[in-house]
Amino acid sequence: MTGPDSEFWILAADGSEVEVDVSGCVIGIERPEVGKVWEIIIELADRVSGTVFLPSGTFLCREDVRAQLPEGMESDSVFVQEITLEAFESVAGHSTRR
């Protein structure tokens, strides 16, 4: 699915924003700003039992999806009980907050 119906924009209460593109089962996040928009992104990832792929090549995953991962992906993954902002920042190595 591509086109105007697959592109979204999220604006958080503090004015931070992000572009979102949905294609099949992939949600792409483009140019997220520092701020509360990260809380929305991370909550979405956790609610859909998503896997967050970081620029470092590491995947942040909930423990309950471990068995569903393709072969070989487990060695590049960090598993947590819940995807939270704190877990994301720990794995990503940077703060998402202002």
Secondary structure, DSSP 8 states (H G I E B T S, - for coil): --SGGGEEEEE-TTS-EEEEEEETTEEEEES--SSTHHHHHHHHHHHTT-EEE-TTS-EEEEGGGGGGS-TT-GGGEEEESS--HHHHHHHHTS----
